[in-house]
Amino acid sequence: MGKAVELLALSSLLGIQPVMSLTRIGMSVAGAVGIIAATLAAATIWLLLTDPVTVADAVNEQDVTPFVRQLARVLYDAVIRIARYL
């Protein structure tokens, strides 16, 4: 522990900042997971509103393959529309 304190004191004395601390990395990962979860939730709600038959079939047959395909299609279309807008 003594060497770590010495290195920290030396780095602060020289004005060197650590590249990323564990807290910043953790917050970045948590933010990325949150954005992905929010995107998937929004796409699922959109799919439920625009194509309820696919969602109902997926739930009824307990086969998520058509649902995942439609979900991927919704996300793909959204990315294409955003790219065209920009």
VOTOR-114140 format. One line per field, with one value per atom (N, C-alpha, C): residue number from 1; z, x, y; atom name. Coordinates in pm, whole numbers, padded with zeros to 5 digits. Atoms other than C-alpha are relative to their C-alpha. Example, Ala and Ser with C-alpha at 12.3 -4.5 7.8 and 13.67 -1.06 7.14 Angstrom:
2
pos = (1_1_1_2_2_2)
w = (00000_00780_00000_-00006_00714_00073)
u = (00089_01230_00090_-00082_01367_-00077)
v = (-00119_-00450_00120_-00119_-00106_00109)
site = (N_CA_C_N_CA_C)
// end
This chain:
86
pos = (1_1_1_2_2_2_3_3_3_4_4_4_5_5_5_6_6_6_7_7_7_8_8_8_9_9_9_10_10_10_11_11_11_12_12_12_13_13_13_14_14_14_15_15_15_16_16_16_17_17_17_18_18_18_19_19_19_20_20_20_21_21_21_22_22_22_23_23_23_24_24_24_25_25_25_26_26_26_27_27_27_28_28_28_29_29_29_30_30_30_31_31_31_32_32_32_33_33_33_34_34_34_35_35_35_36_36_36_37_37_37_38_38_38_39_39_39_40_40_40_41_41_41_42_42_42_43_43_43_44_44_44_45_45_45_46_46_46_47_47_47_48_48_48_49_49_49_50_50_50_51_51_51_52_52_52_53_53_53_54_54_54_55_55_55_56_56_56_57_57_57_58_58_58_59_59_59_60_60_60_61_61_61_62_62_62_63_63_63_64_64_64_65_65_65_66_66_66_67_67_67_68_68_68_69_69_69_70_70_70_71_71_71_72_72_72_73_73_73_74_74_74_75_75_75_76_76_76_77_77_77_78_78_78_79_79_79_80_80_80_81_81_81_82_82_82_83_83_83_84_84_84_85_85_85_86_86_86)
w = (00000_00000_00000_-00007_00067_-00138_00135_-00293_-00080_00072_-00424_00041_-00049_-00206_-00055_00054_-00319_-00148_00143_-00686_-00022_00011_-00637_00032_-00038_-00462_-00108_00105_-00732_-00126_00120_-01014_00017_-00021_-00855_00006_-00005_-00796_-00141_00139_-01163_-00087_00078_-01274_-00093_00084_-01427_00060_-00044_-01404_-00053_00052_-01431_-00121_00123_-01770_00032_-00042_-01630_00133_-00127_-01280_-00011_00000_-01197_00008_-00012_-01107_-00135_00131_-01446_-00097_00088_-01627_00038_-00045_-01416_-00041_00040_-01485_-00152_00146_-01858_-00040_00030_-01866_00040_-00045_-01664_-00093_00094_-01898_-00133_00127_-02207_00013_-00022_-02061_00011_-00012_-01972_-00134_00132_-02322_-00085_00076_-02478_00050_-00057_-02239_-00037_00036_-02307_-00148_00143_-02683_-00028_00020_-02669_00055_-00057_-02444_-00093_00091_-02681_-00128_00121_-02983_00026_-00035_-02806_00011_-00010_-02722_-00138_00136_-03079_-00078_00069_-03213_00053_-00059_-02972_-00053_00051_-03098_-00151_00146_-03470_-00058_00051_-03510_00115_-00117_-03222_-00031_00036_-03415_00017_-00016_-03423_00147_-00143_-03052_00062_-00054_-02972_-00042_00046_-03187_00073_-00071_-03022_00143_-00138_-02676_00002_00003_-02770_-00032_00042_-02941_00080_-00080_-02694_-00089_00094_-02993_-00026_00011_-02986_-00131_00123_-03327_-00087_00081_-03524_00070_-00077_-03246_-00007_00006_-03245_-00141_00137_-03625_-00023_00014_-03616_00081_-00084_-03332_-00066_00073_-03529_-00120_00116_-03832_00043_-00050_-03628_00033_-00035_-03492_-00125_00126_-03840_-00074_00068_-03991_00071_-00075_-03712_-00027_00027_-03772_-00141_00138_-04148_-00010_00004_-04095_00065_-00065_-03856_-00090_00090_-04101_-00119_00112_-04384_00044_-00053_-04164_00016_-00022_-04083_-00133)
u = (00083_00000_00087_-00087_00289_00047_-00044_00412_-00112_00114_00062_-00021_00015_00041_00111_-00113_00387_-00021_00025_00294_-00111_00110_-00031_00048_-00053_00149_00093_-00092_00418_-00076_00076_00162_-00075_00069_-00035_00099_-00104_00286_00044_-00042_00379_-00116_00117_00025_-00053_00048_-00042_-00128_00128_-00402_-00016_00025_-00503_-00093_00079_-00655_-00148_00139_-00978_00000_00011_-01066_-00106_00096_-01271_-00143_00133_-01565_-00049_00040_-01567_-00032_00026_-01546_-00134_00127_-01830_-00119_00109_-02045_-00023_00013_-01973_-00071_00064_-02071_-00148_00139_-02386_-00082_00070_-02480_-00027_00018_-02427_-00108_00103_-02638_-00137_00127_-02909_-00053_00042_-02916_-00049_00042_-02936_-00134_00127_-03214_-00115_00106_-03413_-00036_00025_-03373_-00082_00075_-03492_-00141_00134_-03784_-00087_00077_-03892_-00035_00028_-03862_-00105_00100_-04065_-00138_00130_-04342_-00049_00037_-04337_-00052_00042_-04362_-00134_00127_-04644_-00115_00104_-04838_-00021_00013_-04766_-00021_00016_-04759_-00034_00035_-04947_-00016_00017_-05009_00131_-00130_-04638_00032_-00027_-04606_-00090_00093_-04916_00039_-00044_-04796_00125_-00122_-04455_-00029_00035_-04611_-00079_00085_-04868_00079_-00077_-04624_00128_-00122_-04342_00124_-00112_-04114_00030_-00032_-03937_00070_-00074_-03769_-00070_00064_-04033_00001_-00001_-04047_00136_-00135_-03670_00029_-00019_-03669_-00071_00073_-03936_00064_-00067_-03758_00127_-00122_-03434_-00037_00045_-03624_-00039_00041_-03775_00123_-00122_-03433_00078_-00069_-03278_-00067_00073_-03550_00020_-00021_-03506_00139_-00136_-03130_00009_-00001_-03183_-00069_00071_-03436_00082_-00084_-03205_00118_-00113_-02915_-00043_00051_-03126_-00026_00030_-03230_00127_-00125_-02872_00069)
v = (-00119_00000_00125_-00115_00233_00045_-00035_00218_00064_-00058_00292_00145_-00137_00601_00088_-00076_00710_00031_-00021_00663_00101_-00096_00853_00141_-00131_01137_00053_-00041_01144_00041_-00034_01143_00131_-00127_01425_00116_-00102_01618_00038_-00025_01582_00048_-00044_01671_-00107_00110_01329_-00054_00054_01216_-00142_00133_00851_00007_-00003_00771_-00016_00020_00631_-00072_00069_00538_-00108_00109_00233_00054_-00061_00456_00051_-00053_00626_-00112_00114_00292_-00064_00057_00155_00084_-00089_00459_-00006_00010_00432_-00129_00128_00066_00004_-00009_00133_00089_-00087_00417_-00068_00071_00202_-00107_00102_-00080_00066_-00072_00171_00048_-00047_00316_-00117_00118_-00031_-00052_00048_-00136_00092_-00096_00181_-00011_00015_00135_-00125_00124_-00225_00010_-00017_-00130_00085_-00086_00148_-00074_00077_-00081_-00107_00101_-00350_00063_-00069_-00103_00041_-00038_00027_-00121_00122_-00328_-00050_00041_-00408_00085_-00088_-00107_-00012_00002_-00146_-00139_00136_-00526_-00094_00081_-00687_-00148_00140_-01009_-00077_00066_-01094_-00021_00012_-01027_-00106_00099_-01232_-00141_00132_-01523_-00047_00036_-01515_-00043_00036_-01525_-00130_00119_-01789_-00126_00117_-02025_-00018_00000_-01950_-00012_-00004_-01896_00147_-00142_-01563_00035_-00027_-01598_00105_-00105_-01399_00136_-00125_-01142_00067_-00056_-01097_00053_-00047_-01067_00133_-00126_-00799_00112_-00099_-00623_00051_-00041_-00622_00087_-00078_-00491_00141_-00132_-00206_00083_-00073_-00109_00039_-00028_-00132_00116_-00109_00088_00134_-00124_00343_00058_-00047_00362_00057_-00049_00401_00135_-00128_00680_00112_-00101_00862_00037_-00027_00826_00086_-00083_00970_00143_-00133_01259_00082_-00071_01346_00021)
site = (N_CA_C_N_CA_C_N_CA_C_N_CA_C_N_CA_C_N_CA_C_N_CA_C_N_CA_C_N_CA_C_N_CA_C_N_CA_C_N_CA_C_N_CA_C_N_CA_C_N_CA_C_N_CA_C_N_CA_C_N_CA_C_N_CA_C_N_CA_C_N_CA_C_N_CA_C_N_CA_C_N_CA_C_N_CA_C_N_CA_C_N_CA_C_N_CA_C_N_CA_C_N_CA_C_N_CA_C_N_CA_C_N_CA_C_N_CA_C_N_CA_C_N_CA_C_N_CA_C_N_CA_C_N_CA_C_N_CA_C_N_CA_C_N_CA_C_N_CA_C_N_CA_C_N_CA_C_N_CA_C_N_CA_C_N_CA_C_N_CA_C_N_CA_C_N_CA_C_N_CA_C_N_CA_C_N_CA_C_N_CA_C_N_CA_C_N_CA_C_N_CA_C_N_CA_C_N_CA_C_N_CA_C_N_CA_C_N_CA_C_N_CA_C_N_CA_C_N_CA_C_N_CA_C_N_CA_C_N_CA_C_N_CA_C_N_CA_C_N_CA_C_N_CA_C_N_CA_C_N_CA_C_N_CA_C_N_CA_C_N_CA_C_N_CA_C_N_CA_C_N_CA_C_N_CA_C_N_CA_C_N_CA_C_N_CA_C_N_CA_C)
// end
